[in-house]
Amino acid sequence: MDLMADIGATNTRCALVDDKGEELAAEVFHNADFSGLTSLLKSYLEHRRATDRPRRAALAVAAPILGDEVRMLNIDWHFSQAELKTDLGLAQLTVCNDFAAIAWGLPYFGPSDLRTIGRGQRVAGAALATLGPGSGLGVGALMPTGDGWAVMTGEGGHSTLPATTREEADVIAQIRDRYDGHCSAERVLSGPGFVNLYVALAELGGRRPSKPLTPAEITALAEKGDPLALKAEAMFFAFLGTVAGDLALTTGARGGVFIAGGIVPRFLDPFAKSEFRARFEAKGRYESYLAAIPTHVITDPLPAFRGLRHLLGCR
């Protein structure tokens, strides 16, 4: 029996995989209900049968994996891989970045797992890239090697956000002033970033929200036709197109760019009608290069599990 877990800043998703490769006992936990990852995973395993105790585990974590100590940025959690392996009684523990897990899983997504946005055709054997806004902004890529594939992972969500229009430049300046002189892509392209974007647009329009708003509240306003919320939503999708296009150029992702994360899959219709694809292609002399690259939204609710299964050899 194997354990899989996808550990984000807000939620953690767990499941077991039996010897036949079947997924069992999937559960979602709110991280705020636990003191840390070890207590969460122990709680999950305590409700399993003794015969279902895993000997191996693969974890996808929304954090850079730089050594034994893993520190998450968007939640005050950290853990030692060696100590966690001992605490859970595991013979083998594999820990990777959450978007590295998604990248490993990209070849396993079929048409029923995807919503294609715009034109383009996959080039077989070419690089694949993924990014996705959620509690943060994850980025990863799957690169061809001489005898297979290798994942390229990093912290691309913290690269500097570029502006395409004068209004976007004003929004970035507003956010940059608030965050020590730097506006990363994640400062806009995430749940908290959506709030930053809405507040910046409000302030540029000469008004400040009367109370702090959540991403869900701003989304609800957009659904009711609120002009400012709709403008924030449209700019969010446009910014995402710009960043996705830059990622495609940087990685040479002629096999496709895949949008994951907890936000975009919930708004497929407005996303498909947005400027995302136009901004993805709007790269001057390289417009035709990008026009040939397909873009997809991953609709599978547990995309990291595809990659974790691959790392466990459960294919």
N, C-alpha and C positions, 0 to 999 in steps of 0.2 A: 504494500500500500504506500502511495506517495501523497504528499501534501503540496498543494499549490496555494499561493496567496498573492494578491495584487494589492499593494499597500500604498494608498494615496494619502493626501493631506487630510481629507475629510472622511473617507470611508476605506475599509479594508474588505476585500472579497476573498473568501476561502472556499476550497473544495478539496476532496480526496480523489485520487485516481487509482482504481483497482488494477489487478494484474492483467486484466483484459483490456485495459485502456479506457474503461468507462468512468465518467465523472460522477461522483456521489456527494451528497450532503453539502451542496452549495449554500453558503450563507453570506450575508452582507452585514458588517458591523460599523457602527458610528465610532470613530476613533476617540471622540470626546468622552465616551463612556469608559475609557481604559487609561491606565497610567502610562502605558507604553506597549510596544509590540509584543514583548514576551508575555505579558499578562493577557493580551488579546488572543494570541495563538494558543496559550494554555487553556483559556476559557473555551475556545472552539473545540480543542481536542478532548477536554474533560467530558463533553457531551457525546463523544463517539464511543463505540464499543471497544473493549480492550483488544479484540482481534483486529480492529481497524487502526491501531496505532501505526503511524507511518515510520518507515526507516529512512526515507529520503524526502527532501523538501526542495522546492524551487520557489524563490520569492522575487517578485518584481517590486521595486521600491522607488518612490518618487524622490530620488536623491542621487547625487553622484556617488559612485562606488570607487573609493580611492584607496581602500585598505580594509583592515579588519573592522575598524570603527566606522559605522555608517551614521551620518547625521542628516536629518531631514530639515529642509529650509522652511517650509510652510507650516510646519507643526513642530513643537518642541519635543521631538522624539529622537533618541539615538540608541544604538545597540552595538554590541560586539558580536561579530559573526561566530567566533569561536565559542563564546559563552552561550549564545542562543542555540547553537548546535548541541551543546552539552545539556542545557536546560530542557530541551525537547526530546532528548534521548535519540538523536539522529545519527545514522552512520554516514550520511552525506548531506551537505547543505550547499545549494547554489544560490547566490544572490546577485541580481543584476538590476540595472536601472529599468524603470517601468517602460520607457520607450525603446529600450534595447529589446525587451521581451516582445513588444508589439512588432518591432522590426523583424525579429526572428520568425514571427508568425505570418508575415505578409504573403509568402507564397501559398499559404493554406487557405486564404480567403477566396471564396467563389462569388459568382454573381448574386446569389441570395444574401450575401453578407455585406453587400456594397450598394451605394447609390452613386452612380456616375454623374458628375457635373461637367457639362461642356463636352468638347470634342477631344480628339487625340486617340492614339492607339499604342498599346504597350509594345515595346521592343523586347523580344525574348532575350533573356540573359543580361539585360541592362540593369543598372542600379535602381533600387526602389527607395523612396523616402517617406517618412511619416512625421506628422506634427499634430498637436492637439491641445486646445485650451480646455482646462478644467479648473481645479484649484490653483494650478500653475500652467505653464506652457511647456509641454514636452516635445522633444525633437530626437529623431533617430534616422538611420539609413541602413539598408542592407546592400552591401557592395559585392560584386562578383569577384571571385579569386580564380586562380588557375584550376582548382579542383573542387570548387563549391562556392560558399558564401561566407562573408564576414560582416559582423555588425559594426557600424561606426556610431559611437555614442558620444555625447558631450552635454554641454549646458547651453545649447543654442537659444533657448527661451530667454536667456539673459543678455543676448546680443542687443545692440542699440537699435531701437525701432526707427525705421526710416519714414519720412513724410513724402507724399506724392503731390499733395495740394497745399495751398497756403493755409487753409483752415486746419488741415492735419498738423502742419508745422506749429500753428498756434496752440493746438491741443497738446502736442508733445512738449512745447515750452512750458505750458501751465503745469503739466505733470512733472517735468524735470525740476522745476523750482520747488516742488513739494518733496522730492526724493533725492536730495543731496546732489543735484546736478546731472543725474542720469535717468533716462527713461528707457528701460528695456522693453523688448517686445512683450514680456510677461506682465508689465505694468498696465498694459491695455488688453492683451489677448489672454484673459483668464477671467474667472468669476469676479474676484476683487478688481481686476482690471476694467471690467465692464462698468463697475461703479465709478472707478477713476475717470473713465471716458465720459460718462453721463455728467458727473460733477464738473469736469473741465468744460464741457459744452455749455452747461448751465451758467457757469461763471463768465465765460466768454460772451454769453448773451445778456449779461448784466443781472443775473439773479442766482441766488444760492439756494439749494434745497432746504426747506424748513426743518428737516430732520434727516438723519442718516438713513439711506435706503439700502436694501439688499439687492443682489442680482435678480432674485425672483420677483421682487416688487417692481423693479424697472421693466422686467419682461412683461409683467401683468399690465403695466401702463402702456407698453408698446402694443399689446394685444387689444387694448381699448382705443387705440388710435392716437395716443398722446404724441404730439409732434416731436418733442425733445427725445423721448424714449425711442421713437422710430428712427430718428436721426442717429442716435447712439448705436442702435442695432445695425443700421446700414454702414456706418463708419467702421464698426467692429469687423463686419464681414469683408469690407474693402481692405482694411489693414491686413487681415488674414490672407487675402489673395496676394498682396505685395510680399509678405513674409514667405508664403508658400512658393512663390515664383523665385525668390532669392534662394531658397533651399534647393529647388530643382536645378538652378544654375550651378550652385556650389557643389552639389553631389553628382551632377550629371544624371539625374533620376529619370532616364528615358523609359524606364519600366513603369513609371507612374508615381504620383504623390497621393498619399492616403491620409485623410483627416480623421483623427480619433479624438479622444477626450470626452468629457461628460456634457459638453454644451451643444456643439453643432448637431449631433444626431437627433436632438430634441426639436430642432427647428429646420427640418429638411426643406420644406417648401419655401419659406422666406430666404433661406440660404441659396437655394437653386435660382431664385429670381434676383439675387443681389449682384453687386459688382465683383464678387469674388473672382469669377473666372476671367472677366475682362481685365482685372488688375493683375491676375496671375500671368497673363500673356503680355501685359503692357511693359515690355522691356526693350523698347527701341529696336535696334538692329537685330535683337534676338527674339522678336515677337514670333516669327515663324518656327523657331526652335521650340519655344514653349507651347505654341499652338498644337504641336504634334504630341505633347505629353498629356496623358489622361490624368484626371483628378477624380478621386473617389472619396466618399464619406463611408467609414466603417460603421455599419449598423449593428454588428454583433455587440451585445452589451458587455461582454467579457473578453475584449480582444487580446489582452495580455496573456490569457490562458493558452491561446494558440502557441505563442512562443515558449511559454513555460513547459507545455507538453513536449515541444521539440527538444528543449534542454534536458528533459527527463528521459528522452528516447521513447515517448509513448505514442509514436506514430505507427 
